[in-house]
Amino acid sequence: MGLKSNIYKILRIWNDIDAVRKGRVGKRISRRAAGKSAGKAIRKLLK
């Protein structure tokens, strides 16, 4: 793994903790799920 991917992982965890603190966990989970499903759909289209 490169430095860039490690930084992104750390930031993702940091943002998860921040969402818990601010009470925005549900919104963050729904956005991440939407992003994953959109990515899968785009991958299928481009195959």
Buried (B, 14 or more C-beta within 10 A) or exposed (E): EEEEEEEEEEEEEEEBEEBEEEEEEEEBEEEEEEEEEEEEEEEEEEE
